[in-house]
Amino acid sequence: MACTVAFSVFSGAALLAHEFWLVPDAFQVTAGGMMRVRGQNGMKFPVSESAVAVERIVDARLISADGEAKLTDLSKLGTSLVIRGTPRRVGQHIVAVRLAPQTVRVTTANFRMTLETEGAPEVVAQYEREGRFSKSDSLTRRHAKYAKTIVEVGERGARAFSLTTGYPLEFVPLSDPAVLAAGDTLAIRLLYAGRGLPSVHVRAGVAADSLSGAPAPEDLVLKTNADGIVRVPLERAGLWNVRTIHVVPADMGPGADWDMHFTTLVFRVGVVDGAGSSPGASGAMAPVSLTASGRGLVQGPPVSR
């Protein structure tokens, strides 16, 4: 009886999916200066509830139009993973991190509930029609997470937003987020195994702003079109994220019945200035800090070791 209870509690906890986001201290740094990006692991963007173990990082890269570089300065600070690097070439850079997959045994009922909670009811219906769900009471679920953000180094350098990481699941902007402002729309393509992924629910949201006291609005729930493209209306300035999950019968090798791929993209949306443009590729952005209370964003100094 004790084993049954323990299994039920564990399975219920597995329903709580934690996202993994990359949040820069500043979205613009000087060439050769220190870049700090935090890996935030939690359920409410961009607050981190616990730090991802450094050992789980299987890939951390800085990607620019001039090439790629490994990011090896990884540490923990409080509830955040901290990634440091010193990009020396002027231009836009993608910071990309891939976490090692984790495997868990869950009840079949809870697995279905997880899919529905994460916004994939069509997947549940399709797989039930196809008879893919296990006839047993439990199954093995494996999940992997991939995260990206975009940082400017110097000013007016080569663009990198359209470059890909090669991760199984990723968002690729179709226009430069750095030049967009509140009121614009950002088109993003969702790639799975390098191809556009159609008819997938995507969630997009902006963080609360502790300076103005404006709370975070409800997340937008959008859906990719036949080409895997989703259009995100950027309703206000601030720190934005888009995120989704793709669930398939195990495609990462043996050891699991199902694989769950989580992916996120974080970017900054500026305000329209007097000339009708926004800071980004050609204008400095203030550093970003997160409040200890988790209320959202404040402007302030970057974290230190």
Helices and strands as residue ranges (DSSP letters): H 2-13, E 19-24, E 28-29, E 35-42, G 54-56, E 57-64, E 67-70, E 73-77, E 80-85, E 91-99, E 102-107, H 108-117, H 121-129, E 138-153, E 169-173, G 177-179, E 185-192, E 195-196, E 201-206, E 220-223, E 229-233, E 238-249, E 258-269, E 288-290, E 297-299
